[in-house]
């Protein structure tokens, strides 16, 4: 899992460095990077299960102008990751019943 986390960390660091509210593409990259980092660090999935995980999919359908600040974008991305983790936990619970 180290390689995946390492590439996630690099994506996160680059996105944090490059994020500018006036640049919608950089904000979408930041959203994707933060959500991915939070998800990968918190999920119980194995490396094999994460191999086909698309780290760019978080911001699909977003314009990149939704956030008032970099901090706002980060909070929304963290919430998106949290929601997916909750959904997966719910689905896992449903499968076990």
HELIX and SHEET records of a PDB file:
HELIX    1   1 UNK A    2  UNK A   18  1                                  17    
HELIX    2   2 UNK A   24  UNK A   42  1                                  19    
HELIX    3   3 UNK A   47  UNK A   50  1                                   4    
HELIX    4   4 UNK A   57  UNK A   59  5                                   3    
HELIX    5   5 UNK A   70  UNK A   96  1                                  27    
END                                                                             
